[in-house]
């Protein structure tokens, strides 16, 4: 496997020879407070950690379309003066980021991504941190000196994401979003090397030679296609994570049903471009795979308690 680079080369269109993949995350792998108290699924800490990859058939075309859309918005008086469009805020003014973008921005971005149809294909692995907390807490009880490493969750999901039988190619251009101030280049390289070993062990052959994998780690603002995978991840995260009441710091409840609120409309809109979502801790021993044949729906993943009906 090649050494990792910080500056990506100009991509070429995807084909059977080369596959362009863009990788990012949603949520955090945090399980415990500094005091050692479990905090997953509490106010300010996600219940789920998600790693996703977007297969892009023609990165230059997608990048140009996203850049031109953002430039048109920058020139539009309707967005002038809004916080996210102020350059000093370093948000939508420099790159799309679904969490920071205005609702009026998200809709045309989603529309643009949907217009590419099968040229974009999204895959994800989802970790339920409540389940992982149980496992890690048991390790801590058994081994008093044991310390949980958040990076191990990211690396495990990277291995899961790339160890599956997805579309094959002769070469793989893997573009990974930088995590905080560290690129963790070597850890990502090792995780992908392990994923290739997992693939060979499961399916009996190698996908390609080790030097067929080129991995680049850089900031989302430098790669519009990373901004695209961020939008897919945001849609998936909105499905999994419940809404919180900022004032009470409690989970928001639907006033009609009294149930916690999940938002599935964005994921439903993007589902035709989803290849697979592997929910690692749901239902079966090795998790559940949601695909076109078995879609990820609220009724399937978060059925209401017996005796309660969801709002129609």
N, C-alpha and C positions, 0 to 999 in steps of 0.2 A: 504493500500500500504506500502511495506517495506521501512525502512530507506534506504537512498542512501549510496552507498559505493564508496570509491575511488579506491580500488584494486579489479579487477574483478576475479571471481572464474573461474576455468577451465570450458569451455563450453562443452556441450554434443551435439551430433547430433540432428538436428531438427526433429520433428515428429508431429503427431497430438496432442501430449501431451505438447510439448514445442516448442516455436518459438523464434528464435534468430534474433534480429533486431539491425542494426547498423545505427546510426543517425549522420548526419553532415550537414553543411550549405555551401552555395556558395554565394559570394557577401557579402554586409554588409547591416544592416538595417538603415544606416545613411540617413537622409533626408535633414538636414539643417547644414549649416556652424555655427561655434561658434557665428558669427555675426547675425545669424537668417536667412540668405539668403538660399533659396532652392538650393541644389547642386546635386540632383539625376540626373543621365544621363549627367554629365559633366566629363571632363577629370579627371581621378583618383577616380571617384565615380560611382559605378554601377547603372544601371537603375533598375535592378531586384534583389530581394533577394529570395533565394531558400532554402528550407529545404527538405532533402531527407532521406529516410530510405531504407536500403537494407536487405531483408530477405535472410538469409544464411542457407542452409539446413544442412551443416556440417562445422562449423567454423574451427575446427582444421585442416581439410584437406586444406581448402582455405588458412588459415594462413601459413601452412607449405609450400605450393606451392609458395606463394608470397615471403616468407622469403628466400627460396632456390633460387628463380629467382634473388633476389637482391644480394645475396651472390655470385652467379655466375658472376654477373655484376661487383661486387667489385673486383673480381679476374681477370677480363678481362682487358688486357692492353689497349684496345681501349678506356676505360673510365678513365684510370689512369691520374691523373693530372687535370682532368676537375673540375671546381669549385664545382659543386653540389655533387661530390664524395669525396671532401675533408672532413674528419671527423669534423674539426673545424667549417665548415660551417653549420653543423647539418641539412643537406638536404637529398639527396638521399642516402648518406652514412649510415644514420640511419633509414630512412623510405621513402617509395614512397609518393610523393606529386605531383600531375599532374602539378600544376602551376610551380613548381621548376624543374621538371624532364626534361632532354633533350628529343628532339623528338625521338632519337634512343632508349630511355628508354620507352617512352610511348607506342610505337607500340607493343613490346612483352608483356607489362603489359595488354594492351587491349586484345591481342590475348589469354593470359592466362585466363582472366576473361570470355571471350566469350566461352572458352572451357568448362566451367562449365554449360553452357546452363541453363536449368530451375532450377538448384540448387541455382541460384541467381535470385532474383526478386526485382526490383527497383521501388519505388514509390516516388513522389515528389509533393510539392505544390510550386507554383510560385507567388510571389507578385510583381506587377508593382508599383514601388515606385513613379512614376509620378502621378498615380491615388491616391496613399496613401497621397502624398504631398498635393493634392487638398483638401482632407478630413481634414488633419491636419491643413492646413492653414485656413480653414473655422472655425475650432474649436478655433484657436488662435485669429482670428478676433472677434469671438463671446465672448470669455472669455479671456480678456487680461492677466490674471494670469496663464493661462494654459501653461504647459510645456510638450513637446513631450518626451516620454521615449523610447529609441531605444529597450530596452529589451521587451517592450510590443509587438513589431512586431514579435520577435522570439517566444514569448510565444503563440501568436495568431496562428502562423503557426504550432507550435507543436500541438496545440489543433486541428487544421484542419487536420493535417497529421494522427493523431491517432484516430480521431472521425469517420473514414470511415469504411465501411463494407468490410474489407480485410479478408484474411484467418484467421480462428479462431483456437484457441489452448486452452489447459488447463492452461498453464503457459507461461509467456512472459518474455524473457530476453532482456531488452532494454539497449543497450550500446551506450552512447552518447558522442560525441567528446567534450572535454573541450573547453570552449570559453575563450581565453585569460588567465588571471591569476585567474579567478574566476570560480568555478564549477557551481555556481548558483543552487546547488542541490535542495533546497526547491522550487524554482520557477519552475523547470522542473517537480518535483513531483506534484505540484499543477496543472500545465498545463495538465499533463497526467490524473490526477484525473478528471479535467473538461472535457477532451476528452471522458472519460468513461461515464460521465453523459450525454454528448451530444449523444453518441451512444445509450444509454438506452432510451433517450427521442425520438430519431428518429426511432429506430427499435423495441422498446417495450420489450427488454430483456437485461440483462447484459451479457457481454462476459465471465466473470469469476468472482471469488471472489476478493476483493481488495488485498488480500495478494498473489495473483497469479502474480503480477507484481513486477519484480525485476529490479531496474534501477541502472546502473553503469556509472559513469562519469570519463573519463580518457583521456590521450593524445593519439593521433593517432599512435605515435611510439610504444606504448605499445600494440596495437591491429591491426594487419595487415588487418583485415576485415574492420576497419574504413578507411584504406588506399584504400580498394576496393570501398567503397561508395564514397570516394573523387573522384575517377576516373569517376564514373557515373555522379556525380554532375558537374565535369569539362566539360564533353561532353555536358551536358544540358546547362551549362552556355555559352559555345562557340556558341551554337545555338541561345541563346537569346541576348547576348551582342554583340554589333557591335565592329569592330576593330577601333582603334584610331591611328592617326599619331602622334608619339611621338614628332616630331620636331614642328609641327604646333599646336599640342594639339587640333586638330579637328578630326571629324570622317573621317576615311579613305573611299574613294570612289572607286568603281570599274571603271577602266579607260575606259571600253567599254560601260557600262550602265549608269554610273554616280550615281549609287545607293550605299547606305551604304552596308557594307559587313558583312554578317552573315555566320558562318561556320557550316554546318549541317552534314558533313561526319562522324564525331565521333558518333553523336547521332544516325544516320541511322545504323551504324555498331552495336550499342548496343541495338537498339530498340526491337529486339526479347526478350530481358530480362527485358523490361520495362512493369510493370503491369499497371501503370497509372500515368499521369501527370495532376494535377489539376491547371489550369491557372486561378487564382482567379479573375482577373480583365478583362478577355478577352471575348468579344462578348455578353455573357448572364449575367443576373442579378446576378447569383451566380457563374459566371465563366464558364469555359469550361473544360470538361474532355476529355483528349486525351488518347486513348487506342489502343489495337491491331486493333479494328474495325475502329476507327477513329484516325489514326496516326497523330503525331505532325510533320507537314511539313512546309517549308518556304512559300510555296504558300498559305497555310491555315493561318498561324500565321502572316506573314509579306508580304502580297501581294504587288507587285510593284504598284506605283501610276498609275492611268489611263493614257494611252498614252505612258507608258514606258514599255519596255520588259526586262525581266531578261536575263542575259547571259546564253546561252544554254550550 
